Each structure stands twice: as structure tokens, then as C-alpha cells.
Amino acid sequence: MVLAEILNNLITIFLILVIIYIMSRGVVIVQPYEQGLQIRLGKYVGRLNPGFRWVIPLITIVEKLDLRTTVMDVPSQEVITKDNSPTNVDAIVYTRVVDPEKAFFEVSNYRMATVALAQTSLRGIIGDMELDEVLYNRELINTRLRDILDRETDQWGVKVERVEIKEVDPVGAVKQAMTEQTAAERERRAAILRAEGDKRSAILRAEGNRQSIILEAEGERQSKVLRAEGERLSRILQAQGEAQGLRILSLGSQPLDKKAITVLSLDALRAMADGQATKIIFPFEITSLVKQSARFLGMTEEMAEEEAPATAGLDEGILGEIPKPEEVERLLKQLEQEVESGETIEELKTGPMHKDP
């Protein structure tokens, strides 16, 4: 009896453990970012929302799908461009499951299918473009590839959010040719920049020479104008000085009579005779000089009365007023101002000393 009771207790404990195990197999915990699909005896029953869930064990299968954005790496592959340039290209695809039923029932493995579709679509897009377009128009490739993948994966319940070309790596020969092309292009730009610099330098030098010549010519013109004006004033002052001297000489010679003139003429004749010259030229008639000398030696009162000098008036205002130093300095300053203001030589020739009062 005791053995039977022990056996019954063991069986009871075993059954309890089996029931607990079977019941635990029906417990399902769905994470907040997941969606569960409940399949019972080969028939789709419905979704399981996030949280603690219990299903009929042993006959119910729960498939969990991650609804977060997933990053898929498209493996690198060699692609021939439109201009027959082999290039290694890889990409990254960002996808997200929007319809769990389609993502599970319409395709066996949506991840692998999306990657394979991205590879084939990428080969087709790159094959329609030249290498330069592939290198410089990555944004266009990303957009076209995303549109193709999004349209095809829509029937799988997968949303392609973004596609990025990770690397475009031409093969060795193509890369070397591109390097040479880049070096030639940089050399061409450097030659253009050097030529542009030489041109600007030549232009600046020519402009500087032109301005230098203009300034030199302007300075020479002003110098000539000032010298001409100074020479003009010098001649005017010299002429006025000579005129003044002649006027003084004329006024001083009025009291002299013929006897005084005779004495001066004899003194001049003696001075000429003292020279070393063999020829003596008399600028007046020698007979008149002898006659005047005789009259001087035998002069009488009648002769004195007859030869009384006649005072003749002389117009002293005929030569004009001699300018003072202050007046000359004022005229020179006025001339410098007129030259600086751009007055022409013809206007300077008719300066203030030539103008009528």
C-alpha cells in the first residue's frame, strides 16, 4: 500500500510538471517594437500585440517580426558603366516592415530578397550611366534605386526609407587613368591661372607706365610753362630796366653842350688808341670832331651864346611803371595757381602782364 501511494504521488507530480510545462509553452512575450503572428494548426489566426500573451501550446506557432528600421548592407559588386569602365559599387539600404502579414507570408525572407533586388537594380542603374556621372551624381543614383526598391518591396509589406551609395571604387587601370586625367586637369588650371596672373601683371605694368608717362608729361608741361613765364617776366623786367636806364641817361645828357660831347669823344678816341689793335674804326666823322675841337680851344662868347643847349622836354611815362618786387612775387604766385588749375599755355601767354589795364 505504501509503494502504491508513493507511485501515485510520483505520477501526480509528473503530470503536474507536464501540465506546467505545456502551459508555459503557451506563454508568449511580445516586445514593444515587435508584432506577433499567430498560426494554429497551419492556419493564420491573427496578430499578437506587444505585451504578455498566452496561446494554445503545442498547436500554435508565433512568429515575431521586428518593426524597427533595419539597415541592410548590399555587398560590393563589379559593375560595367555605360562607357565600359569596370567599377566596384556597394550600398546601404534602410528598410522597415509596415505589413507583417505580407512580410512573412508573401516572401520567404524579405531581407535577402531586398538585398538581391538592390544588387540587380544597382547594376542596371550604373550600367546606364557613365563613370563621371556615377562619381558626381550619387544623389541621383540613390533616388532612382530607392524608388525601384520601394515599388517592388511594397507587395512584401516592406518600406524602403533610404538608400545610400557607400563607395564607388573603379578598378586599377581605370583609377590610374582617372589619376592622370585629374593631374592633367590640375596642370591645365594652373597654366590658366598663371596666364591670367601674367596678363593682369602686364596690364597693371602698362597702366603704371601710362600713368607715369602722363604725370611726367604733365610735370614737363608745367615746368616749361613756368620757365616760359619766368623768361617772359625776366625779359619784361630787363627791357624795362634798360628803358629806365636809357631814360635816366637821356635826362642826364640834356644839360651837356657840344663842348662836353667833344671832350667825351676825345676821351673815347684815346681809349681806343690805347688798345693792341692795328686798325681803329671811328664811328663818326673825324672832320666834325676836329672842327668841334677847334671851336672848343678858341671859343668866344658869341659861340657860347650860339651853342647854348636847348632844353627839350621828355615824356617820362612812355615806358610805363616799373613793377615792384612785391608785384613780381604776386604775379608768380598767380601763375603757379593758374598752372595747377589746368590753364593752357595760350592763356598763360596772355597773362596778367599782357592784359590791358
Secondary structure, 3 states (H helix, E strand, C coil): CHHHHHHHHHHHHHHHHHHHHHHHHCEEEECCCEEEEEEECCEEEEEECCEEEECCCCCEEEEEEECCCEEEEEEEEEEECCCCCEEEEEEEEEEEECCHHHHHHCCCCHHHHHHHHHHHHHHHHHHCCCHHHHHHCHHHHHHHHHHHHHHHHHHHCEEEEEEEEEEEEECHHHHHHHHHHHHHHHHHHHHHHHHHHHHHHHHHHHHHHHHHHHHHHHHHHHHHHHHHHHHHHHHHHHHHHHHHHHHHHHHHHCCCCHHHHHHHHHHHHHHHHCCCCCCCCCCCCHHHHHHHHHHHHCCCHHHHHHCCCCCCCCCHHHHCCCCCHHHHHHHHHHHHHHHHCCCCHHHHHCCCCCCCC
